[in-house]
Amino acid sequence: MSQNPPLLRPDLARATIPDEQREGQPTIGMVSLGCPKALVDSERILTRLRAEGYAISPDYKGADAVIVNTCGFLDSAKAESLDAIGEALRENGRVIVTGCLGAEPGYITGAHPKVLAVTGPQQYEAVLDAVHRSVPPSPDPFVDLIPAQGIKLTPRHYSYLKISEGCDHKCRFCIIPDMRGRLVSRPARAVLREAEKLVEAGVRELLVISQDTSAYGTDWKGRDDKFPILPLARDLGSLGVWVRMHYVYPYPHVRDLVPLMAEGRILPYLDIPFQHAHPDVLRRMARPAAAARTLDEIAAWRRDCPDIVLRSTFIVGYPGETETEFQTLLDWLDEAQLDRVGCFQYENVAGARSNALPDHVPEAVKAERYARFMEKAQAISAAKLAAKVGRRIEVIVDEVDAEGATCRSMADAPEIDGNLFLDSDFETLVPGDILTVEVDEAGEYDLWGRRV
């Protein structure tokens, strides 16, 4: 269960642009931390900079300045962001900070007073203004060309497709609405135009992301469709590539997405943030407290699409969580039999209302519950994967090296789920190939197979 995406520093994340740099061309580096939504923001910033004539540096020393796109969701993420800013200052010295932690400029400048500028999340124009002040542009329209799909920090064969910003939920442990604002959905035609350009450029998998994907379009007044995510999913499913849905809240209309999965138009994969199962804990979180009805929904989804894969994340050690409430979560997990599960130990976050709740759980108890939860989730995962041995499944190739090919099935999102490994007959494969394999062996999270 790794982070999504991994830490992307300039020496690890290479933008898909020409390597050539003309003489005198100003150069910017990028460090992108946090979730895929932040990664999309980084790609948009780099695309704008490239269009203005800037080169993108693969390392600190080759850059005239470095942009650090930060995460500020948890205190541990804030500390990681401060470390990344400090590293960029040591290695380069000229640093512009943006992203979620940028919503707290005093927090950043208090630790690193030498940063050139601090901007908040989604403030693309402010980032560009800060770059212009620090490293003036020098465009050459005859030379400075960018790919039609823009600058990407993911491999060429998959791409995140952000369909909205912000969130209308009021979860007590979350400060995302304070940092990114209320729900603002992108026009469907803009989303589809971006998706079409990505597919034309060779993308084979679109990963649909937002803070609340199932609420997409519900902020539009006078809309024709009550739930615009449904026609958007149908349209994306007509592009002939894998379409994977992330961050889907289990509203009743989600059941109308499932037939599209059964038909093969979008992947039979739902990423749903359940967070907990005990109704009292969910109420303290200010989340819907209907875990029993959720089990009914899961049963209905599996009835309508037997191959559906469900992934979710949970919080253990939430303030006031008793041993009985935690055991309810374990029992619910036993019954739900989710395919892919991640877990976080509760952390206080500056500005979150959950900080003021009574009866905070001791750190040792959080750690013990986390271990028990993951042991349960791991056993479920191992059993589900073992049942796939002998089956033929479709996979997409992510990486090929001298030892084999690393692939993913429809059940696996990049960086957060498992892999399928090919140890033979892989020499002709390239990233983005989609092929059929037979599963030979299963582990707790990964599979091994051979080409059919």
C-alpha positions in Angstrom: 0.0 0.0 0.0 2.2 2.8 -1.3 1.4 6.4 -1.5 -0.4 7.8 -4.6 1.5 9.1 -6.4 5.1 8.5 -5.1 7.2 11.6 -4.2 8.0 13.2 -7.5 11.2 15.2 -7.4 12.8 16.6 -10.5 15.4 13.9 -10.6 12.7 11.2 -10.5 9.8 12.7 -12.5 10.7 13.6 -16.0 8.2 15.6 -18.0 7.4 14.2 -21.4 9.0 17.0 -23.5 12.0 17.2 -25.8 15.3 17.0 -24.0 16.9 19.7 -26.2 17.3 23.1 -24.6 18.1 26.2 -26.7 20.8 28.6 -25.7 19.7 31.1 -23.1 16.4 29.4 -22.5 15.1 29.9 -18.9 14.7 26.6 -17.0 12.4 25.6 -14.2 12.4 22.5 -12.0 9.4 21.0 -10.3 8.9 18.9 -7.0 5.3 17.5 -6.8 4.1 16.1 -3.5 0.8 14.7 -2.4 -2.2 13.2 -4.2 -3.0 12.8 -7.9 -5.0 16.0 -7.9 -1.9 17.9 -6.9 0.0 16.1 -9.6 -2.5 17.3 -12.2 -2.0 20.9 -10.9 1.8 20.4 -11.4 1.2 19.2 -15.0 -0.9 22.3 -15.7 1.7 24.6 -14.3 4.5 23.0 -16.3 2.4 23.1 -19.5 1.8 26.8 -19.1 5.4 27.4 -18.4 6.5 25.4 -21.4 4.1 27.3 -23.6 5.8 30.5 -22.5 9.2 29.3 -23.5 10.6 27.8 -20.3 12.5 24.6 -20.4 11.8 21.9 -17.7 14.9 20.8 -15.8 15.2 17.1 -14.6 17.4 18.1 -11.7 18.0 21.0 -9.2 21.3 22.2 -10.5 20.0 22.7 -14.1 17.1 24.9 -13.0 17.0 28.7 -12.7 14.3 28.2 -10.0 12.4 25.3 -8.5 8.6 25.1 -7.9 7.6 22.9 -4.9 3.9 21.8 -5.0 3.1 20.9 -1.4 0.7 18.8 0.5 -0.9 20.1 3.7 -3.6 17.5 4.5 -1.9 15.9 7.5 0.7 17.2 9.9 3.1 14.4 8.6 2.5 15.7 5.1 3.2 19.2 6.1 6.5 18.1 7.7 7.4 16.3 4.5 6.6 19.4 2.4 8.8 21.5 4.6 11.6 19.0 4.2 11.2 19.1 0.4 11.3 22.9 0.4 14.4 22.8 2.5 16.0 20.3 0.2 15.2 22.5 -2.8 16.7 25.5 -1.1 19.9 23.6 -0.3 20.3 22.2 -3.8 19.1 25.2 -5.8 18.5 28.2 -3.6 15.6 29.8 -5.6 12.3 28.2 -4.6 8.7 29.1 -5.3 6.1 27.3 -3.1 2.5 26.4 -4.2 -0.1 23.8 -3.3 -2.3 23.0 -0.3 0.3 24.0 2.3 0.6 27.4 0.5 -2.8 28.2 2.1 -0.7 28.8 5.2 2.1 31.1 4.0 3.2 32.1 7.5 3.8 28.4 8.3 6.1 28.1 5.3 8.0 31.4 5.7 8.4 30.8 9.4 10.4 27.7 8.6 12.0 28.8 5.3 12.1 32.7 5.1 14.2 32.6 2.0 11.6 31.2 -0.4 10.9 33.5 -3.3 7.1 33.3 -3.1 4.2 31.3 -1.6 0.9 30.7 -3.5 -2.1 28.5 -2.5 -3.7 25.6 -4.3 -5.0 26.0 -7.8 -3.5 29.5 -8.0 -2.0 28.9 -11.4 -1.7 32.6 -12.4 -0.1 33.5 -9.1 2.5 30.8 -9.7 3.2 32.1 -13.2 3.5 35.6 -11.9 6.0 34.5 -9.3 8.1 32.6 -11.9 8.0 35.7 -14.2 9.3 37.9 -11.4 12.1 35.5 -10.5 13.0 34.1 -14.0 11.7 36.3 -16.8 10.4 34.4 -19.8 12.3 34.4 -23.1 9.9 32.7 -25.6 10.8 31.6 -29.1 7.5 30.6 -30.9 9.4 28.9 -33.7 11.2 26.5 -31.4 9.3 26.2 -28.1 6.7 23.5 -29.0 4.7 21.5 -26.5 2.9 18.1 -27.1 -0.8 18.3 -27.7 -1.5 16.5 -24.4 0.6 19.0 -22.5 3.4 18.2 -20.0 2.9 15.0 -18.1 4.5 13.7 -14.9 3.0 10.2 -15.3 4.1 7.6 -17.8 2.9 8.1 -21.3 0.3 5.4 -21.2 -1.9 6.6 -18.3 -3.0 10.0 -17.1 -5.1 11.5 -14.3 -8.2 13.4 -15.5 -9.4 15.9 -12.9 -13.1 16.7 -13.3 -13.7 19.1 -10.5 -12.2 21.1 -7.6 -13.2 21.4 -4.0 -15.7 19.6 -1.9 -19.1 20.3 -0.2 -18.7 17.7 2.6 -18.0 18.9 6.2 -16.1 15.9 7.5 -14.6 16.9 10.9 -11.2 15.5 10.3 -10.7 17.1 6.9 -9.6 20.7 5.9 -9.8 20.2 2.1 -12.9 22.5 1.8 -11.0 25.2 3.7 -7.9 24.8 1.4 -9.6 24.1 -2.0 -13.1 25.6 -1.5 -16.5 24.2 -2.3 -17.3 21.9 -5.3 -16.6 23.5 -8.7 -17.1 21.1 -11.6 -15.3 21.5 -14.9 -17.6 21.7 -18.0 -18.2 18.3 -19.5 -17.0 19.4 -22.9 -13.7 20.6 -21.4 -13.2 17.3 -19.7 -14.0 15.3 -22.8 -11.8 17.5 -25.0 -8.9 16.9 -22.6 -9.6 13.2 -22.5 -9.7 13.0 -26.3 -6.4 14.8 -26.6 -4.8 12.4 -24.2 -6.1 9.4 -26.0 -4.9 10.8 -29.3 -1.5 11.2 -27.7 -1.3 7.5 -26.8 -2.8 7.3 -23.3 -4.4 3.9 -22.7 -5.9 4.5 -19.3 -7.7 7.5 -17.8 -7.9 7.8 -14.1 -10.9 10.0 -13.2 -10.2 12.0 -10.0 -11.7 14.8 -7.9 -12.5 15.3 -4.2 -16.0 13.8 -4.8 -16.4 12.2 -8.2 -20.0 11.1 -7.7 -21.0 14.7 -7.0 -19.6 15.9 -10.3 -21.9 18.5 -11.9 -24.3 18.8 -9.0 -23.1 22.4 -8.4 -24.6 23.4 -11.8 -27.9 25.3 -11.7 -30.5 24.4 -14.3 -28.6 21.3 -15.4 -30.2 18.8 -17.8 -29.0 15.7 -16.0 -29.7 15.2 -12.3 -26.3 13.4 -11.9 -23.9 14.6 -14.6 -21.3 12.0 -13.7 -23.4 9.3 -15.5 -23.4 10.9 -19.0 -19.8 11.9 -18.5 -18.8 8.3 -17.6 -20.7 7.0 -20.7 -18.9 9.5 -22.9 -15.5 8.7 -21.5 -16.3 5.0 -21.9 -16.8 5.5 -25.6 -13.1 6.5 -26.1 -11.8 3.0 -26.3 -9.4 3.1 -23.3 -9.5 2.0 -19.7 -11.5 4.4 -17.6 -11.0 4.1 -13.8 -13.2 5.9 -11.3 -11.6 7.2 -8.1 -13.0 9.0 -5.0 -16.6 7.9 -5.6 -18.9 8.6 -2.6 -21.5 5.8 -2.3 -24.6 7.9 -3.2 -27.6 5.9 -4.4 -27.0 7.0 -8.1 -23.6 5.2 -8.0 -25.6 2.0 -8.7 -26.3 3.5 -12.2 -22.5 3.5 -12.9 -22.3 -0.2 -12.3 -24.1 -1.3 -15.5 -21.5 0.7 -17.5 -18.9 -1.5 -15.8 -20.8 -4.7 -16.5 -21.0 -3.6 -20.2 -17.2 -3.1 -20.3 -17.5 0.7 -21.0 -15.6 1.7 -17.9 -13.5 -0.5 -15.6 -15.3 -2.5 -13.0 -13.5 -0.7 -10.2 -14.8 1.7 -7.6 -12.6 3.6 -5.2 -14.9 4.6 -2.3 -13.7 6.4 0.9 -15.8 4.5 3.6 -13.5 5.7 6.5 -15.3 3.6 9.2 -18.2 1.3 9.8 -19.5 2.0 13.3 -22.4 4.5 13.1 -21.3 6.5 16.2 -17.7 6.9 14.8 -19.2 8.0 11.5 -21.4 10.5 13.3 -18.4 12.0 15.1 -16.7 12.2 11.7 -19.8 14.0 10.4 -20.2 11.4 7.7 -23.2 9.3 6.6 -23.8 6.7 9.3 -25.4 3.9 7.4 -22.9 1.1 7.2 -25.6 -1.6 7.1 -27.2 0.0 4.0 -23.8 0.3 2.5 -23.4 -3.5 2.7 -26.7 -3.8 0.9 -25.4 -1.5 -1.8 -22.2 -3.5 -2.1 -24.2 -6.7 -2.6 -26.3 -5.0 -5.3 -23.2 -3.8 -7.1 -21.7 -7.3 -7.1 -25.0 -8.8 -8.2 -25.1 -6.4 -11.2 -21.4 -6.7 -12.0 -19.8 -9.8 -10.5 -16.3 -8.7 -11.5 -16.5 -5.4 -9.7 -13.4 -4.5 -7.6 -13.9 -2.3 -4.5 -11.1 -0.4 -2.9 -11.4 2.0 0.1 -9.5 3.7 2.9 -10.3 3.7 6.6 -9.2 5.7 9.7 -8.4 3.9 12.9 -7.9 5.6 16.3 -10.4 8.4 15.6 -11.2 10.4 18.8 -13.5 8.5 21.0 -13.1 5.2 19.1 -13.7 2.4 21.6 -12.5 -1.2 21.3 -16.1 -2.2 20.6 -16.4 0.3 17.8 -13.1 -0.8 16.3 -14.3 -4.5 16.5 -17.4 -3.4 14.6 -15.1 -2.1 11.8 -13.3 -5.4 11.7 -16.5 -7.4 11.6 -17.9 -5.1 8.8 -14.7 -5.6 6.8 -15.1 -9.4 7.2 -18.6 -9.1 5.7 -17.8 -6.5 3.0 -14.8 -8.4 1.7 -13.4 -5.4 0.0 -10.7 -6.2 -2.6 -8.2 -3.3 -1.9 -8.0 -1.6 1.4 -5.8 1.1 2.9 -5.7 2.5 6.4 -4.5 5.6 8.2 -3.9 6.2 11.9 -5.8 9.3 12.9 -3.8 12.5 13.1 -4.8 16.0 14.3 -4.7 18.5 11.5 -4.4 22.2 12.3 -7.9 23.7 11.6 -9.8 20.4 11.7 -12.8 20.3 14.0 -12.0 16.8 15.1 -9.1 18.2 17.2 -11.5 19.4 19.8 -13.3 16.1 20.2 -12.8 14.4 23.6 -11.2 11.0 24.4 -8.3 11.0 21.9 -6.9 7.5 21.4 -3.3 6.9 22.7 -0.7 6.5 20.0 0.1 2.9 21.1 -3.5 1.9 20.8 -3.7 3.5 17.3 -0.7 1.5 16.2 -2.0 -1.7 17.6 -5.4 -1.3 15.9 -3.7 -0.4 12.7 -1.7 -3.6 12.8 -4.9 -5.7 13.5 -6.8 -3.9 10.7 -4.1 -4.4 8.1 -3.7 -8.1 9.1 -7.4 -8.6 8.5 -7.3 -6.7 5.2 -4.1 -8.6 4.1 -5.8 -11.9 4.7 -8.8 -10.9 2.6 -6.6 -9.7 -0.2 -4.5 -12.9 -0.2 -7.6 -15.0 -0.4 -9.1 -13.0 -3.2 -5.9 -13.1 -5.2 -5.4 -16.8 -4.6 -8.8 -17.4 -6.2 -7.5 -15.8 -9.4 -4.8 -18.5 -9.9 -5.6 -20.3 -13.2 -7.8 -17.5 -14.5 -7.1 -15.5 -17.6 -7.2 -11.7 -17.1 -6.4 -8.6 -19.1 -3.4 -6.5 -18.0 -1.7 -3.3 -19.0 2.1 -3.1 -19.0 3.6 -0.4 -16.8 7.3 -1.1 -17.1 9.7 -3.5 -18.8 13.3 -4.1 -17.8 15.9 -6.9 -18.2 14.2 -9.1 -15.6 10.6 -8.9 -16.7 7.5 -6.8 -17.1 5.5 -5.1 -14.4 1.8 -5.0 -15.3 -1.5 -4.2 -13.7 -4.9 -5.8 -14.0 -8.2 -4.0 -14.2 -8.4 -4.4 -10.4 -5.2 -2.4 -9.8 -4.7 1.4 -9.9 -1.1 2.6 -10.4 0.9 3.1 -7.2 -1.8 2.3 -4.7 -2.8 -1.3 -5.6 -1.0 -4.4 -6.6 0.9 -5.6 -9.7 1.1 -8.6 -12.0 4.7 -9.7 -12.9 5.8 -11.5 -16.1 9.1 -13.3 -15.8 9.2 -14.7 -19.3 8.1 -13.9 -22.9 8.2 -10.2 -22.1 11.0 -9.0 -24.5 8.7 -7.5 -27.1 6.4 -5.7 -24.7 6.4 -1.9 -24.2 4.6 0.2 -21.5 1.0 0.7 -22.5 0.5 -2.7 -24.2 -2.7 -4.5 -23.1 -2.6 -8.3 -23.2 -4.1 -11.4 -21.8 -2.3 -13.4 -19.2 -2.9 -16.5 -17.2 -2.3 -16.2 -13.4 0.2 -18.7 -12.1 0.9 -17.5 -8.6 -0.6 -15.1 -6.0 0.8 -13.3 -3.0 -0.8 -11.0 -0.5 -1.1 -8.0 -2.9 0.5 -9.1 -6.2 0.1 -11.7 -8.9 2.5 -13.6 -11.2 1.5 -14.9 -14.6 2.4 -15.8 -18.2 1.3 -14.6 -21.5 -1.5 -16.4 -23.3 
